[in-house]
């Protein structure tokens, strides 16, 4: 099956967004634990 550049770009973008959300979630947990 031929993967169009658009689908590859969307896949890379979704992976980058999920990584950014994971880092943001870890930072929020770290700040909450530090406040305690």
VEXMIKE-170696 format. One record per atom (N, C-alpha, C, O, CB): residue number from 1; residue in one letter; x, y, z. Coordinates in nm, 4 decimals. Atoms other than C-alpha are relative to their C-alpha. Glycine has a CB too. Layout:
N
guza / lumro / c1 / c2 / c3
NUM / a / X / Y / Z
...
***
This chain:
36
guza / lumro / c1 / c2 / c3
1 / x / 0.0853 / -0.1196 / 0.0000
1 / x / 0.0000 / 0.0000 / 0.0000
1 / x / 0.0891 / 0.1249 / 0.0000
1 / x / 0.1847 / 0.1341 / 0.0769
1 / x / -0.0966 / 0.0004 / 0.1242
2 / x / -0.0815 / -0.1205 / 0.0139
2 / x / 0.1382 / 0.3390 / -0.0995
2 / x / -0.0339 / 0.1007 / 0.1088
2 / x / -0.1497 / 0.1399 / 0.1230
2 / x / -0.0199 / 0.0629 / -0.1383
3 / x / 0.0214 / -0.1000 / -0.1059
3 / x / 0.1806 / 0.5811 / 0.1906
3 / x / 0.0286 / 0.1380 / -0.0559
3 / x / 0.1411 / 0.1677 / -0.0960
3 / x / 0.0902 / -0.0285 / 0.1244
4 / x / -0.0181 / -0.1352 / 0.0534
4 / x / 0.1262 / 0.9375 / 0.0786
4 / x / 0.0780 / 0.0856 / 0.0996
4 / x / 0.0728 / 0.0605 / 0.2200
4 / x / -0.1370 / 0.0652 / -0.0317
5 / x / -0.0753 / -0.0880 / -0.0914
5 / x / 0.3516 / 1.2117 / 0.2207
5 / x / -0.0901 / 0.0639 / 0.1051
5 / x / -0.0461 / 0.0913 / 0.2168
5 / x / 0.0718 / 0.1094 / -0.0791
6 / x / 0.0916 / -0.0622 / -0.0961
6 / x / 0.0437 / 1.3617 / 0.3862
6 / x / -0.0248 / -0.0931 / 0.1183
6 / x / -0.0227 / -0.0495 / 0.2334
6 / x / -0.1336 / 0.0366 / -0.0681
7 / x / 0.0253 / 0.0940 / -0.1097
7 / x / -0.0300 / 1.0458 / 0.5858
7 / x / 0.1246 / -0.0163 / 0.0868
7 / x / 0.1150 / -0.0281 / 0.2090
7 / x / -0.0446 / -0.1371 / -0.0552
8 / x / -0.1245 / 0.0104 / -0.0774
8 / x / 0.3373 / 1.0186 / 0.6851
8 / x / 0.0160 / 0.1228 / 0.0889
8 / x / 0.0564 / 0.1119 / 0.2047
8 / x / 0.1228 / -0.0151 / -0.0941
9 / x / -0.0127 / -0.1233 / -0.0779
9 / x / 0.3339 / 1.3819 / 0.7968
9 / x / -0.0982 / -0.0011 / 0.1166
9 / x / -0.0638 / 0.0393 / 0.2277
9 / x / -0.0239 / 0.1238 / -0.0894
10 / x / 0.1003 / 0.0054 / -0.1074
10 / x / 0.0136 / 1.3294 / 0.9956
10 / x / 0.0436 / -0.0983 / 0.1078
10 / x / 0.0257 / -0.0731 / 0.2269
10 / x / -0.1387 / -0.0400 / -0.0560
11 / x / -0.0436 / 0.0998 / -0.0978
11 / x / 0.1588 / 1.0178 / 1.1578
11 / x / 0.1124 / 0.0561 / 0.0864
11 / x / 0.1120 / 0.0377 / 0.2081
11 / x / 0.0462 / -0.1290 / -0.0707
12 / x / -0.1094 / -0.0595 / -0.0770
12 / x / 0.4766 / 1.2017 / 1.2594
12 / x / -0.0526 / 0.1090 / 0.0923
12 / x / -0.0059 / 0.1232 / 0.2053
12 / x / 0.1076 / 0.0574 / -0.0938
13 / x / 0.0552 / -0.1083 / -0.0811
13 / x / 0.2709 / 1.4965 / 1.3841
13 / x / -0.0731 / -0.0570 / 0.1209
13 / x / -0.0587 / -0.0055 / 0.2318
13 / x / -0.0953 / 0.0880 / -0.0839
14 / x / 0.0738 / 0.0588 / -0.1119
14 / x / 0.0452 / 1.2740 / 1.5966
14 / x / 0.0971 / -0.0578 / 0.1026
14 / x / 0.0738 / -0.0484 / 0.2231
14 / x / -0.0969 / -0.1096 / -0.0499
15 / x / -0.0981 / 0.0549 / -0.0940
15 / x / 0.3502 / 1.1008 / 1.7444
15 / x / 0.0647 / 0.1120 / 0.0797
15 / x / 0.0889 / 0.0975 / 0.1995
15 / x / 0.1076 / -0.0817 / -0.0744
16 / x / -0.0621 / -0.1125 / -0.0695
16 / x / 0.5057 / 1.4391 / 1.8262
16 / x / -0.0970 / 0.0579 / 0.1028
16 / x / -0.0560 / 0.0947 / 0.2129
16 / x / 0.0438 / 0.1090 / -0.1006
17 / x / 0.0994 / -0.0544 / -0.0932
17 / x / 0.1817 / 1.5597 / 1.9871
17 / x / -0.0142 / -0.0915 / 0.1211
17 / x / -0.0238 / -0.0437 / 0.2341
17 / x / -0.1368 / 0.0180 / -0.0700
18 / x / 0.0126 / 0.0928 / -0.1129
18 / x / 0.1536 / 1.2438 / 2.1982
18 / x / 0.1220 / 0.0095 / 0.0911
18 / x / 0.1093 / 0.0005 / 0.2133
18 / x / -0.0176 / -0.1448 / -0.0504
19 / x / -0.1213 / -0.0155 / -0.0814
19 / x / 0.5146 / 1.2868 / 2.3119
19 / x / -0.0059 / 0.1288 / 0.0806
19 / x / 0.0325 / 0.1314 / 0.1975
19 / x / 0.1259 / -0.0010 / -0.0889
20 / x / 0.0108 / -0.1282 / -0.0707
20 / x / 0.4493 / 1.6516 / 2.3999
20 / x / -0.1000 / -0.0104 / 0.1146
20 / x / -0.0755 / 0.0418 / 0.2233
20 / x / -0.0419 / 0.1124 / -0.0971
21 / x / 0.0993 / 0.0162 / -0.1063
21 / x / 0.1367 / 1.5573 / 2.5967
21 / x / 0.0565 / -0.0842 / 0.1138
21 / x / 0.0300 / -0.0556 / 0.2306
21 / x / -0.1285 / -0.0645 / -0.0552
22 / x / -0.0590 / 0.0843 / -0.1042
22 / x / 0.3293 / 1.2860 / 2.7825
22 / x / 0.0974 / 0.0806 / 0.0849
22 / x / 0.0963 / 0.0698 / 0.2075
22 / x / 0.0716 / -0.1214 / -0.0624
23 / x / -0.0942 / -0.0837 / -0.0754
23 / x / 0.6054 / 1.5315 / 2.8785
23 / x / -0.0754 / 0.1016 / 0.0854
23 / x / -0.0366 / 0.1273 / 0.1993
23 / x / 0.0973 / 0.0725 / -0.0959
24 / x / 0.0789 / -0.0965 / -0.0757
24 / x / 0.3433 / 1.7880 / 2.9853
24 / x / -0.0631 / -0.0669 / 0.1221
24 / x / -0.0656 / -0.0088 / 0.2306
24 / x / -0.1089 / 0.0628 / -0.0894
25 / x / 0.0619 / 0.0720 / -0.1111
25 / x / 0.1671 / 1.5266 / 3.2009
25 / x / 0.1035 / -0.0316 / 0.1077
25 / x / 0.0751 / -0.0204 / 0.2270
25 / x / -0.0663 / -0.1298 / -0.0500
26 / x / -0.1054 / 0.0287 / -0.0977
26 / x / 0.4965 / 1.4267 / 3.3639
26 / x / 0.0395 / 0.1262 / 0.0757
26 / x / 0.0643 / 0.1210 / 0.1962
26 / x / 0.1231 / -0.0605 / -0.0696
27 / x / -0.0349 / -0.1255 / -0.0666
27 / x / 0.5770 / 1.7916 / 3.4364
27 / x / -0.1069 / 0.0396 / 0.1011
27 / x / -0.0745 / 0.0867 / 0.2101
27 / x / 0.0190 / 0.1120 / -0.1032
28 / x / 0.1086 / -0.0337 / -0.0928
28 / x / 0.2341 / 1.8462 / 3.5950
28 / x / 0.0080 / -0.0887 / 0.1242
28 / x / -0.0065 / -0.0403 / 0.2365
28 / x / -0.1383 / -0.0157 / -0.0689
29 / x / -0.0115 / 0.0912 / -0.1150
29 / x / 0.2765 / 1.5367 / 3.8139
29 / x / 0.1192 / 0.0382 / 0.0868
29 / x / 0.1106 / 0.0333 / 0.2095
29 / x / 0.0138 / -0.1465 / -0.0475
30 / x / -0.1197 / -0.0374 / -0.0764
30 / x / 0.6254 / 1.6500 / 3.9150
30 / x / -0.0267 / 0.1255 / 0.0816
30 / x / 0.0136 / 0.1332 / 0.1977
30 / x / 0.1206 / 0.0222 / -0.0943
31 / x / 0.0284 / -0.1236 / -0.0735
31 / x / 0.5024 / 1.9982 / 4.0110
31 / x / -0.0964 / -0.0268 / 0.1149
31 / x / -0.0807 / 0.0301 / 0.2230
31 / x / -0.0583 / 0.1068 / -0.0944
32 / x / 0.0952 / 0.0301 / -0.1074
32 / x / 0.2109 / 1.8551 / 4.2114
32 / x / 0.0704 / -0.0733 / 0.1135
32 / x / 0.0444 / -0.0451 / 0.2305
32 / x / -0.1180 / -0.0844 / -0.0535
33 / x / -0.0730 / 0.0721 / -0.1046
33 / x / 0.4427 / 1.6164 / 4.3968
33 / x / 0.0942 / 0.0939 / 0.0744
33 / x / 0.1152 / 0.0778 / 0.1946
33 / x / 0.0790 / -0.1175 / -0.0605
34 / x / -0.0919 / -0.0927 / -0.0654
34 / x / 0.6851 / 1.8999 / 4.4672
34 / x / -0.0766 / 0.0918 / 0.0953
34 / x / -0.0247 / 0.1297 / 0.2003
34 / x / 0.0771 / 0.0832 / -0.1049
35 / x / 0.0793 / -0.0858 / -0.0884
35 / x / 0.4056 / 2.1132 / 4.6141
35 / x / -0.0321 / -0.0727 / 0.1304
35 / x / -0.0385 / -0.0098 / 0.2360
35 / x / -0.1303 / 0.0445 / -0.0700
36 / x / 0.0257 / 0.0739 / -0.1225
36 / x / 0.3275 / 1.8355 / 4.8610
36 / x / 0.1286 / -0.0067 / 0.0814
36 / x / 0.1301 / -0.0650 / 0.1897
36 / x / -0.0538 / -0.1423 / -0.0308
***
